[in-house]
Amino acid sequence: MKKLRWTALSVVALLLVSGAAFGVFYLQAELDTAGKVDFAQELAIPPLAPSTVDSAGTRTFDLEVRSGETKFLDGPATRTWGVNGTFLGPTLRARKGEKVAFSVRNGLAEATSLHWHGMHLPADMDGGPHQLVEPGGTWRPQWTISQQAATLWYHPHMHGRTADHLYRGIAGMFILDDDKASALGLPDDYGVDDLPLIVQDRAFDGDNQFDHSAPFMSTGGVFGDEILVNGTRGPRTEVTTRLVRLRLLNASNSRLYNFGFADDRPFQLIATDGGLLPKAWQTPRLQLSPGERAEIVVEFEPGETTELRSYPTTFGYDALGARLNGADDRLDLVQFRAAGTLADAGALPEELGTAPDLDTQPVSETRSFELAGRTINGAKMDMTRIDFAVRLGTTEVWEVRNTNGYMHNLHVHDVQFQVLDIDGERPPPHLAGWKDTIQLGTDRRYRLAMRFSDFADPDTPYMLHCHLTLHEDEGMMSQFVVLGEGQSTGRITTAGHGHP
């Protein structure tokens, strides 16, 4: 009896100690760098990638994925990967109607890939897990740009290794232009009043190397306590124009960012993943999940200084999960210092892009997708299985739910989709344009309309997946093919996958 009583007391004591330890950990889990960053480094602007144009008009880019070292902190340099450099890659730029070609050489000691995130293109040019580039090998994709002006990006996409390769540094922007957008008079002097901002978090170990381990009780994978923007830690930049366009890219593996300024000034959202909104939308905050992009225009006054900041997020986690997954953090990202005199190019135009119109199209198929744990419709990714097929030239509506309380988002390859409604209500303004990645609130129904055009391939699939890269690597990904007239595939396993 005495022994049993002692055992019970020991258990109670252990629980009390553990509870106290967890309480201390919980209180210390919140990160707040607002007002604490010295902004000692000039913001790096990724160079525009050089290209050549042949007699047929094809624009060719030469890219090499390579390893190297990058200096982020005092002390030893960090071992990193990059494209045409040691960390991140150049900004690719092309116009609607151009044929583009790439020579992608893999200089690493292991296979990798480059996926053109947000691009409408043939499946075998997509750069997904079926288009690996072996060490020393070269991949030569080519296609014609057939979509409107937008801010896209590129990153690795191997099955089971995406998180690792992205975290090491393989990523870059891919900017598309078109005649209509160019004629609007928006800020477009790259690196001056049109700034790319690739926002990432990183954790470092005691030897200044990237720490890939996930924090205690994290559900999304790695969360870093250092913020890099374009690979710069603590960046500042001088503003020389009254209006500045910022191309925001959440290129983190897991972290949410709720963008806003330290002085709470409003800004104009002008574009989302797939291009310009019909009209600018003024807001002081904008939340982006991993993989999402947005273009905003900010107004500055001569001589002022302010910081772009990430505030605690507005949705995505419950109270406990928010603290343990970085969603309660307040982070200074970039400092802007306005010159004493600013060039003034006028006001934003009233009309920008064209509103999505898929809600007016006949729907050929409605499919349901449930994201839970690390599965989509109860199944994990299988490279040998095609989960469903869609028909070329048709419009489908996908009803998507996140059902298990974890934070998830959804990225669909090849298409830009229209958010028809969320739980039967019209989407908010920041979701009213073209999207290819969307954060999913728990137990809400998102109806997404998408049209499959131009490219059919019965043998090579596109992906849909959660863009928290740990979730993707652990199986939260599905495959589909686009079939032309008379085409079929015998590789579909239909049980519970992608059907009404």
Disulfide bonds with the S-S distance in Angstrom:
none
